[in-house]
């Protein structure tokens, strides 16, 4: 076994030849019946792995099935519009994943004749595919002995080998990748994907954060952290600051025909390509109305007067959170045009389901329907 100099020097460290058979046997008995596991072709594996980033399997399952019906192959996805792609993704969050998937499909069609290449370097040259996703595609779809280290797998390995380094730091990352590579090298030919999936499944179901169920673990007797009673304290997590919180505003603006003004966000920013009610971050909780009037003018060029409040709610993104305040607004003057957004449109309320909206704006739409304003 390759020397791992930063591993804690504890006798009887587990060997891959001990771990791999136990994990594969456990996986045969306990694997969940998830829709992407019935489809090991490269495209389906790719879609599922992108969807599963930062999202629970139970949430992903219906989205995956709908996506594969709507875009059954790479050519269909590449030919779709970004708006069609975002509509199919709506509600799954982290929309940059969908935009990258769409761009990558177009690149695969033009550069790879519509087929994902079985090559790590070529895969990682595609938008949205990093080291983990490339390893997952190569092992699951092509049967190649490539490691796939996600958060679940990293946690399992940190406990199993009692890696002391703080998770997320380069030293810990590289050590975990080295161990993962040693493990897949011991998998039977063509079964590296099964082993990677077993590690992911173990982390998702048994070796969970905070409270691992060691009695159900097939490798608990080999686990160094458990041997020393440290399994609940591993992996060591870095100290994190609380994410910042901001006030935000959105305006529901109607014209004389009862249509609503909606704007499409620029593709390069947060929620890029999605539609929504005009607004943005507020300067202060005491300046919500002024901030909304300024935001609408900057985005669309129209002047409004802020009226009755519709609702307020808190929403968390990956690195910050907001309290969004939505208001009915009166249109005073001006012709709506895209100044700091991609497009503007006056839409009848019944047409709103045609546009991809983030969850925040869907909440506003539901509130308007509940109050009878739409």
C-alpha positions as CSV (number, residue, x, y, z in Angstrom):
1,X,0.0,0.0,0.0
2,X,1.3,3.5,-0.8
3,X,2.6,5.3,2.2
4,X,0.3,8.0,3.5
5,X,2.6,10.2,5.6
6,X,-0.1,12.5,7.0
7,X,-2.3,9.6,8.2
8,X,-2.3,9.2,12.0
9,X,0.2,6.5,12.9
10,X,-2.1,3.9,14.3
11,X,-1.3,0.1,14.1
12,X,-3.5,-2.1,11.9
13,X,-4.8,0.6,9.6
14,X,-7.4,-0.9,7.3
15,X,-6.3,-2.1,3.9
16,X,-8.3,-1.7,0.7
17,X,-8.4,-5.5,0.4
18,X,-10.4,-5.6,3.6
19,X,-12.7,-2.7,2.9
20,X,-13.7,-3.2,-0.7
21,X,-15.3,-6.7,-0.5
22,X,-17.3,-5.6,2.7
23,X,-18.6,-2.5,1.0
24,X,-19.6,-4.2,-2.2
25,X,-21.4,-7.0,-0.3
26,X,-23.2,-4.4,1.8
27,X,-24.2,-2.4,-1.2
28,X,-25.8,-5.4,-2.8
29,X,-28.1,-5.8,0.2
30,X,-28.9,-2.2,1.0
31,X,-28.7,-0.1,-2.2
32,X,-31.7,2.2,-2.6
33,X,-33.9,1.9,-5.7
34,X,-33.1,5.2,-7.3
35,X,-34.1,5.9,-10.9
36,X,-30.6,6.8,-12.2
37,X,-29.3,3.5,-11.0
38,X,-31.4,1.8,-13.6
39,X,-29.6,3.8,-16.3
40,X,-25.8,3.6,-16.4
41,X,-25.3,5.2,-19.8
42,X,-23.0,8.2,-19.7
43,X,-25.7,10.9,-20.3
44,X,-28.0,9.7,-17.5
45,X,-25.1,9.4,-15.1
46,X,-23.9,12.9,-15.9
47,X,-27.4,14.4,-15.4
48,X,-28.0,12.6,-12.1
49,X,-24.6,13.6,-10.7
50,X,-25.1,17.3,-11.6
51,X,-28.5,17.2,-10.0
52,X,-27.3,15.5,-6.9
53,X,-24.7,18.2,-6.2
54,X,-25.9,19.9,-2.9
55,X,-29.3,18.2,-3.3
56,X,-30.8,15.2,-1.5
57,X,-31.6,12.1,-3.6
58,X,-35.2,12.1,-2.6
59,X,-35.6,15.6,-4.0
60,X,-33.7,14.8,-7.2
61,X,-35.6,11.6,-8.2
62,X,-38.7,13.2,-9.7
63,X,-36.7,15.9,-11.4
64,X,-34.4,13.3,-13.0
65,X,-37.3,11.3,-14.3
66,X,-39.0,14.4,-15.8
67,X,-35.7,15.6,-17.2
68,X,-35.0,12.3,-19.0
69,X,-38.4,12.4,-20.5
70,X,-38.1,16.0,-21.6
71,X,-34.4,15.7,-22.8
72,X,-33.8,12.0,-23.5
73,X,-30.3,12.5,-25.0
74,X,-27.5,15.0,-25.3
75,X,-28.7,16.2,-28.8
76,X,-32.2,17.1,-27.5
77,X,-30.7,19.0,-24.6
78,X,-28.2,20.9,-26.8
79,X,-31.0,21.9,-29.2
80,X,-33.3,23.2,-26.4
81,X,-33.4,26.9,-25.4
82,X,-32.0,28.0,-22.1
83,X,-35.5,29.0,-21.0
84,X,-36.8,25.4,-21.7
85,X,-33.8,24.0,-19.7
86,X,-34.5,26.3,-16.7
87,X,-38.2,25.5,-16.8
88,X,-37.3,21.8,-16.4
89,X,-34.9,22.7,-13.5
90,X,-37.2,25.1,-11.7
91,X,-37.4,24.4,-8.0
92,X,-34.2,22.4,-7.9
93,X,-32.0,25.4,-7.1
94,X,-28.4,26.2,-7.8
95,X,-29.4,27.1,-11.4
96,X,-25.8,27.5,-12.5
97,X,-25.8,23.7,-12.7
98,X,-28.5,23.8,-15.3
99,X,-26.8,26.5,-17.4
100,X,-23.5,24.6,-17.3
101,X,-25.3,21.4,-18.3
102,X,-26.9,23.1,-21.2
103,X,-23.6,24.7,-22.4
104,X,-21.7,21.4,-22.0
105,X,-24.3,19.5,-24.0
106,X,-23.8,22.0,-26.9
107,X,-20.1,21.6,-26.6
108,X,-20.3,17.8,-26.6
109,X,-22.5,17.9,-29.8
110,X,-20.1,20.2,-31.6
111,X,-16.8,18.8,-30.4
112,X,-17.4,15.1,-29.5
113,X,-20.1,14.0,-32.0
114,X,-22.7,14.0,-29.2
115,X,-21.0,11.4,-27.0
116,X,-19.3,12.0,-23.6
117,X,-15.7,11.0,-23.9
118,X,-14.3,8.3,-21.5
119,X,-11.4,10.6,-20.7
120,X,-10.9,12.6,-17.5
121,X,-9.1,15.5,-19.1
122,X,-11.7,15.9,-21.8
123,X,-14.6,15.6,-19.4
124,X,-13.1,18.2,-17.0
125,X,-12.8,20.6,-20.0
126,X,-16.7,20.7,-20.1
127,X,-18.6,23.4,-18.2
128,X,-19.7,22.2,-14.8
129,X,-17.7,19.0,-14.7
130,X,-15.0,18.9,-12.0
131,X,-12.8,16.2,-10.5
132,X,-15.6,14.5,-8.7
133,X,-18.2,14.5,-11.5
134,X,-15.6,13.2,-14.0
135,X,-14.7,10.3,-11.7
136,X,-18.3,9.5,-11.2
137,X,-19.0,9.4,-15.0
138,X,-15.9,7.4,-15.7
139,X,-16.5,4.8,-13.0
140,X,-20.3,4.5,-13.1
141,X,-20.8,4.7,-16.9
142,X,-17.6,3.4,-18.3
143,X,-16.4,1.0,-15.5
144,X,-13.0,2.7,-15.2
145,X,-11.1,2.6,-11.9
146,X,-11.5,6.3,-11.2
147,X,-12.2,7.7,-7.7
148,X,-15.2,9.9,-7.1
149,X,-14.8,11.9,-3.9
150,X,-18.0,13.8,-2.8
151,X,-18.9,15.1,0.7
152,X,-20.3,11.7,1.8
153,X,-17.3,9.8,0.6
154,X,-14.9,12.2,2.2
155,X,-16.7,11.9,5.6
156,X,-16.5,8.1,5.4
157,X,-12.8,8.1,4.6
158,X,-12.0,10.7,7.3
159,X,-13.5,8.4,9.9
160,X,-12.4,5.1,8.5
161,X,-8.7,6.3,8.3
162,X,-9.0,8.9,11.1
163,X,-7.7,11.7,8.9
164,X,-6.8,14.5,11.3
165,X,-6.5,17.4,8.9
166,X,-9.4,19.9,8.7
167,X,-11.8,18.9,6.0
168,X,-11.7,21.2,3.0
169,X,-8.0,22.0,3.3
170,X,-5.8,21.0,0.5
171,X,-3.8,18.5,2.6
172,X,-7.0,16.7,3.7
173,X,-8.5,16.8,0.2
174,X,-5.4,15.2,-1.5
175,X,-5.0,12.6,1.2
176,X,-8.7,11.6,0.8
177,X,-8.3,11.4,-3.0
178,X,-5.2,9.2,-2.6
179,X,-7.1,6.8,-0.4
180,X,-10.1,6.8,-2.7
181,X,-7.8,5.9,-5.6
182,X,-6.3,3.0,-3.7
183,X,-9.8,1.7,-2.9
184,X,-11.1,1.8,-6.5
185,X,-7.8,0.1,-7.7
186,X,-8.8,-2.9,-5.5
187,X,-12.3,-3.2,-7.0
188,X,-13.0,-6.1,-9.4
189,X,-12.7,-5.1,-13.0
190,X,-15.6,-3.0,-14.1
191,X,-16.9,-2.5,-10.6
192,X,-15.2,0.7,-9.6
193,X,-18.5,2.5,-10.0
194,X,-20.2,0.0,-7.7
195,X,-17.6,0.7,-5.1
196,X,-17.8,4.5,-5.4
197,X,-21.6,4.2,-5.2
198,X,-21.2,2.0,-2.0
199,X,-19.1,4.7,-0.4
200,X,-21.6,7.4,-1.3
201,X,-24.5,5.3,0.0
202,X,-22.7,4.5,3.2
203,X,-22.2,8.2,3.8
204,X,-25.8,9.1,3.0
205,X,-27.5,6.3,5.0
206,X,-25.1,5.2,7.8
207,X,-22.0,7.3,8.2
208,X,-24.0,10.4,8.6
209,X,-22.8,13.8,9.9
210,X,-22.9,14.1,13.7
211,X,-24.6,10.8,14.5
212,X,-23.1,7.8,12.5
213,X,-25.0,4.5,12.9
214,X,-21.9,2.4,13.5
215,X,-23.9,-0.7,14.4
216,X,-25.2,-0.8,10.8
217,X,-21.8,-0.1,9.2
218,X,-20.1,-3.0,7.3
219,X,-16.6,-1.7,8.0
220,X,-17.1,-0.4,11.6
221,X,-14.6,-3.0,12.9
222,X,-12.0,-1.5,10.6
223,X,-12.7,2.1,11.4
224,X,-9.9,3.9,13.3
225,X,-12.1,6.8,14.4
226,X,-14.6,4.4,16.0
227,X,-11.8,2.4,17.6
228,X,-10.8,5.6,19.4
229,X,-14.3,6.8,20.1
230,X,-13.8,9.8,17.7
231,X,-16.4,9.0,15.1
232,X,-18.8,11.8,16.1
233,X,-15.9,14.3,16.1
234,X,-14.6,13.4,12.7
235,X,-14.1,15.0,10.2
236,X,-12.9,18.2,11.8
237,X,-14.8,21.1,10.3
238,X,-13.3,24.6,9.9
239,X,-14.8,27.4,11.9
240,X,-17.2,29.3,9.7
241,X,-18.7,32.7,10.0
242,X,-22.4,33.1,9.9
243,X,-23.5,34.0,6.3
244,X,-24.6,37.6,5.9
245,X,-28.2,38.5,5.8
246,X,-29.8,41.3,3.7
247,X,-33.2,42.9,3.1
248,X,-34.5,42.5,-0.4
249,X,-37.5,43.9,-2.3
250,X,-39.7,42.9,-5.2
251,X,-42.5,44.8,-6.9
252,X,-45.7,43.5,-8.5
253,X,-46.5,46.1,-11.1
254,X,-49.6,46.1,-13.3
255,X,-50.4,48.0,-16.5
256,X,-53.8,49.2,-17.6
257,X,-54.6,45.8,-19.1
258,X,-53.9,43.9,-15.8
259,X,-50.6,42.5,-17.1
260,X,-47.6,42.0,-14.7
261,X,-44.1,43.3,-15.4
262,X,-41.5,40.5,-15.2
263,X,-37.8,40.7,-15.9
264,X,-35.3,38.1,-17.0
265,X,-32.1,38.1,-15.1
266,X,-28.7,38.4,-16.9
267,X,-27.2,34.9,-17.4
268,X,-24.0,35.7,-15.6
269,X,-25.4,36.6,-12.2
270,X,-27.3,34.9,-9.4
271,X,-30.4,33.0,-10.8
272,X,-29.2,33.9,-14.3
273,X,-31.7,33.3,-17.0
274,X,-34.7,33.1,-14.7
275,X,-37.6,35.5,-14.7
276,X,-38.9,37.4,-11.7
277,X,-40.6,40.5,-10.4
278,X,-38.3,43.5,-10.6
279,X,-36.4,44.4,-7.4
280,X,-33.2,43.6,-5.7
281,X,-31.3,44.1,-2.4
282,X,-32.5,47.0,-0.3
283,X,-30.1,49.6,1.2
284,X,-31.7,49.2,4.7
285,X,-34.8,47.8,6.4
286,X,-35.9,51.4,6.9
287,X,-35.6,52.2,3.1
288,X,-37.5,49.4,1.5
289,X,-39.9,51.5,-0.6
290,X,-37.1,53.8,-1.8
291,X,-34.9,50.9,-2.6
292,X,-37.6,49.2,-4.6
293,X,-38.4,52.4,-6.6
294,X,-34.7,52.8,-7.4
295,X,-34.3,49.1,-8.3
296,X,-37.2,49.1,-10.7
297,X,-36.1,52.3,-12.4
298,X,-32.5,51.0,-12.8
299,X,-33.7,47.6,-14.2
300,X,-36.5,48.8,-16.5
301,X,-36.6,52.6,-16.7
302,X,-40.2,52.9,-15.3
303,X,-41.2,54.9,-12.3
304,X,-43.5,53.4,-9.7
305,X,-45.1,54.2,-6.4
306,X,-44.8,51.5,-3.8
307,X,-48.2,50.5,-2.3
308,X,-49.5,47.7,-0.1
309,X,-47.3,45.0,1.2
310,X,-48.0,41.5,-0.1
311,X,-45.8,39.3,2.1
312,X,-42.4,39.0,3.6
313,X,-40.3,35.8,4.1
314,X,-36.8,34.7,4.7
315,X,-34.8,32.7,2.1
316,X,-31.3,31.3,2.2
317,X,-28.9,31.0,-0.6
318,X,-25.6,29.1,-0.4
319,X,-23.5,32.1,0.9
320,X,-26.1,34.5,2.2
321,X,-29.7,34.9,3.1
322,X,-32.4,37.5,2.6
323,X,-35.7,38.6,3.9
324,X,-37.7,39.4,0.8
325,X,-40.5,42.1,1.0
326,X,-43.0,42.1,-1.9
327,X,-45.3,45.0,-2.6
328,X,-48.1,46.0,-4.9
329,X,-46.8,48.9,-7.0
330,X,-48.5,51.6,-9.1
331,X,-47.0,52.3,-12.5
332,X,-46.4,56.1,-12.8
333,X,-44.6,56.7,-16.0
334,X,-42.1,55.3,-18.5
335,X,-41.9,52.5,-21.0
336,X,-40.4,49.3,-19.7
337,X,-37.1,48.3,-21.4
338,X,-34.2,46.1,-20.4
339,X,-31.6,48.4,-18.8
340,X,-29.8,46.1,-16.3
341,X,-31.6,42.8,-17.1
342,X,-31.8,40.5,-20.1
343,X,-35.4,41.1,-21.1
344,X,-38.6,42.7,-19.8
345,X,-42.1,41.5,-20.5
346,X,-45.7,42.3,-19.7
347,X,-47.4,39.0,-19.0
348,X,-51.0,38.2,-18.2
349,X,-51.3,36.3,-14.8
350,X,-52.4,33.1,-16.6
351,X,-49.1,33.2,-18.6
352,X,-46.8,33.1,-15.6
353,X,-46.5,29.3,-15.7
354,X,-44.7,29.6,-19.1
355,X,-41.7,31.3,-17.5
356,X,-39.0,29.7,-15.2
357,X,-39.1,31.5,-11.9
358,X,-37.0,31.0,-8.7
359,X,-38.8,29.7,-5.6
360,X,-38.9,33.2,-4.1
361,X,-41.0,34.6,-7.0
362,X,-43.2,31.5,-7.1
363,X,-44.1,32.3,-3.5
364,X,-45.1,35.7,-4.5
365,X,-47.3,34.3,-7.3
366,X,-49.0,31.9,-4.9
367,X,-49.6,34.7,-2.4
368,X,-51.2,36.8,-5.1
369,X,-53.5,33.9,-6.1
370,X,-54.4,33.3,-2.5
371,X,-55.5,36.9,-2.0
372,X,-57.5,36.9,-5.2
373,X,-55.3,39.6,-6.7
374,X,-54.6,37.4,-9.7
